[in-house]
Amino acid sequence: MSTHPPVLFIHGLWLHATSWTTWIDHFAAAGYDASAPGWPGEPATVQEARTRPEAVAGHGIDDVVAHYAKIIVDLPDKPVVIGHSFGGLIAQRLLGEDLVAGAIAIDAAQIKGVLPLPVSALKATVPVFKNPANRNRAVSLTAAQFRFAFGNAIAATESDELFDRWAIPAPGKPLFEAAAANFNPHSAAKVATDNSHRGPLLLTLGGKDHTVPASVTRATLKQYRHSTAVTDLREFPDRGHSLTIDHGWPVVADSCLSWLADQGL
């Protein structure tokens, strides 16, 4: 029987849940019972997700949080959640609401209160924001758009291979919600950053990330200044948004494992 808490991996926009497969195996080898349930409505395979974009359309941040909260209730113990991009925002929501034992937010989407809006982040999300109707639709990236948003720090050939393997349509609603968060007192992107009784949190940043630039993650860290709970930051200076799926993923995964060990999780 494992002495570790279960681990739930939560992906972000434009990647399928099966993109965590290597992480699941890696964490299993380290003694963790790990899984990666998809977002609400997400089909079981990449190919099916591509042919049925309407299955995920219209789901917002609250829907995703509620979906994972229901999964967590059925686990034997409070899990650790590890989320990438918008999955990192969801992980912070779950942690702030005391539903999990700890969280790792890898290059997480901006939460309410974060002000920096770098040009590269705007460009990465243009495919969604160019049409207001995309709020209730699922939107796909082209291979070129994926290279800018995810694969800018790796070879173009590797980026295209990752696009072919893992890219799926993503709901536009979470991006619209995050964009309006600082104008909405009841925003779904609001996280209980002042909770001092929560479990530990690790934020990571990729120094070359276009979608979630370093300034966004550093501003996120500042949002936790009123909490006495553990809030750490680890930097990967030469990595882009593809850091969980590209050839360098083991470095990030091992860093996460070492941090969990430091926290006794």
Salt bridges, closest charged atoms under 4 A:
GLU42 OE1 - HIS11 NE2 2.51
GLU42 OE2 - HIS16 NE2 3.40
GLU48 OE2 - ARG52 NH1 3.02
ASP62 OD1 - ARG93 NH1 2.94
GLU97 OE2 - ARG93 NE 2.73
GLU158 OE1 - HIS247 ND1 2.91
ASP160 OD1 - ARG147 NH1 2.57
ASP209 OD2 - HIS241 ND1 2.70
GLU235 OE1 - ARG218 NH2 3.16
ASP246 OD1 - ARG239 NH2 2.41
ASP254 OD1 - HIS26 NE2 2.60
ASP262 OD2 - ARG234 NH2 3.53
